[in-house]
Amino acid sequence: MISTKISPRTLRQLGIRADILRSVSAMAMETPTREDALTTKPLFSVTPACERNQDELSVKIGRGFEQRHVGPGPREQRAMLETLGFTTIDELIDQTVPDSIRLRGNLQIADAMTEAEMREEFEWIAKKNEPFTSFIGMGYHNCFTPGPILRDVLMNPGWHTQYSPYQAEISQGRLQSLLNFQTMVSDLTGLPVANSSLLDEATAACESLSLMMNGTKGKRDKVLVDSKCHPQTIACLQTRAGNKNIDVLVINKKEMAEVMDKKTVGVIVQYPDTEGNMDDISELVNCVHDNGGLVSMATDLLALSIIKSPGELNADVAFGSSQRLGIPMYLGGPAAAFFATRTDFARQVPGRIVGVSKDVNGKQALRLSLQAREQHIRREKATSNVCTAQALLANATAMWGVYHGPEGMVEIAESIHHAALVVAHGAQLAGHKVVTENFFDTMKIDVGEEKAIILKKAHQARINLRDYNNESCIGIALDDTVTRDQIDMLLLILGSPKMVADLDEMDLDDIDKNSIASSNFVRKTSFMEHEVFKMVRSELELVRYIKELERSDLSMVHSMIPLGSCTMKLNASSELEYLSMPEFTNSHPFAPEWQTRGWKQIFNCHFSRIRALRASMPVLLRSMLTTSQTATSVESV
């Protein structure tokens, strides 16, 4: 008997003949396995929902989604048309849309779903994703999202419907949260000026390049980029620099001083780098500054809780992603990037900066004190062309910082670091060479001819490791969700003769000798000393604080609100359910493509719908496609 599962949308969308329905219903259906769902050939051909013509959909069941979320119904539409002197919407469009750009005929898109159908559809799609545990790193880490942040911020219309805090009078709650984000970033990076988030790490790197170009004197036509920056960052920099007539020289940072000259804008380095290394760059920094250039440093906020800050290393700019501070990977985004610099460059900072001011009554109030809103006027000459700042994700990250505080952050970082030291020690016991010398959570291991066997064992354990394709090396990057069982599994995969329970005093002594605490990179300066990062420890206290700020805002839960053309106002509660589904949240952007088939289906359907709207015009999906391997397999439009 063939095992088949019919998509929940089949009835409504295909209008399947009654005889087929009776035939299928009468079958003694077996319970399909996960593999069956992906490989079993259906009894009859089913066209993907995104490719079906609206005219083909003959069955309508249930109340449509749009009727719940698009305000005007037929009665209101008739009243509005009568007021304008029209009888139909087509007549209105004929009078307002030029015939040369008017789209004639029906759109080739599927009919709308009900909310119940959409839930079932997404559950169906989610099963096509394989949520392996990913220790790949490269700027993306699994992490634990505290329940109150997931439920009371990310999925709370009191936070996600108003979004952009352009009107200070109705945005004091969000502005306070974004100020918390700025304070946390400034303290951790050791730089006095931080903005209230950017799009992602790769584009933040491009913004740092723009700042360096504007902040240096003389004709400069090249930038030096560390070859051990994340590959997606390097790719984005090469694209942006090409449009700015700047040459990008990708080079090992240890060789940068040899090619540094007066025509160099500056250097961009990763700390810790993509392989996990922390290098002493003090001589490089001095060389760059002596030549009038600037130093930008991509970094990791969690690591900065226990390692020296970029400010202590005399960097001019620090940037990176805050994703691992409570935001799921979501196949590469969205997550808030951060950007910090010295006071000298405050007016060159992209995005916006929340500042403390006073209202007409002399009371303390918050506002957007600096914001680069000139991009629509000056275009390519603008300080920045930033169009979005991931404010909701920055708010969630800020709440993560408030919830854990500096002590909790250090505790999490030290726990991850210790786990990484144990894995590195086990790799050495197994006879492998740990290439990374000074590391926080990421290590590169030369496993020689055993590479294929180790990767196969990891796959069997449903674990993704980084594969350095042209080398005999693998990479392991740990995170705050790693368990003792997973550490033992990694030791077993590497062939270590000892598990965690077998480590003796001599082993522990060797491990401690390699720790950050025993190195010159250990952080000795304090951070996040403001009261807001010390007053919350319990979940109840956090919820009260979230609600306190929420009550200081005007959002869609209160009334219609002005401004915010790119806000999330129309995101329904049923659409946000999937923010917590592990099949979507735990997908790493560099996981094998066969593990992200569900994501690929979503992208392909999205492309198909956009194709129907925009004909042959080019389309770019942001921001999940920015760094995802899946992007390479999605058909271009």
Order of alpha helices (4+ residues) and beta strands (2+ residues): alpha-alpha-alpha-alpha-alpha-alpha-alpha-beta-alpha-alpha-beta-alpha-beta-alpha-beta-alpha-beta-alpha-beta-beta-beta-beta-beta-alpha-alpha-beta-beta-alpha-beta-beta-alpha-alpha-alpha-alpha-alpha-alpha
